[in-house]
C-alpha cells in the first residue's frame, strides 16, 4: 500500500512538473516565438531544470504537440462526447458540436496558434503531429454526425463540411491574431449555419456566401 501511495505521489508530481513546463513554454512562445525560445528560457520560467525537461520532452516540437493536445482535450471535452456517443444522446451531441464550432479562443491563444502553424509549414515532424490531432477532431465529428443525421440523409458532403468548418474556425483564429478587436459573433454564426445545414435543421442562409 505504501509503495502504491509513493507511486501515485510521483505520478502527481510528474504531472505537475509537465504542466509547469507547458505553461512556461506557452507563455514564452507567445512572447518571443518558437525559434527565439530556448530550453534554458523554459527552464528558468518553469523552475524545472533543463535536464529534467529533456527527460520529459525530447525537443521543442514535443512540447508544442503536448500544448496542442492539451488545448484540444479542453475544447473537445472528450469525456462528455464519449458519454453522449455511448448513449446516442442527440441533444447532447448537437450541443457539443455547436460548442466546439463556436468556441472563441483568447487572443493570446490565437497568436500561439499562428506561431505553431507557421512553424509547422517548415517542420514536417510538427506538421505530422498537427495532422494527427486534426484527424482526431474529424473522427469525433464523424461519430457525432453518424448519430445526428439519419442514415438515409447521410452523404459524402459531411467530410467536406467538416473540413470547411475546421478551416473556418482556424481562419477566424488567424484573423484574431492580427486584429484582436475583430467582431467574431457573425463569423461564428456562419459556422453554425453550415453545421445546421449538415444536420438538416435549416438551409444555409443566402448571406453565407458573403463572409466578411
Secondary structure, 3 states (H helix, E strand, C coil): CHHHHHHHHHHHHHHHHHHHHHHHHHHHHHHHCCCCCCHHHHHHHHCCCHHHHHHHCCCHHHHHHHHHHHHHHHHHCHHHHHHHHHHCCHHHHHHHHHHHHHCCCCHHHHHHHHHHHHHHCCCHHHHHHHHHHHHHHHHHHHHHHHHHCCHHHCCCHHHHHHHHHHHHHHHHHHHHHHCCCCCCHHHHHHHHHHHHHHHCCCCCCHHHHHCC
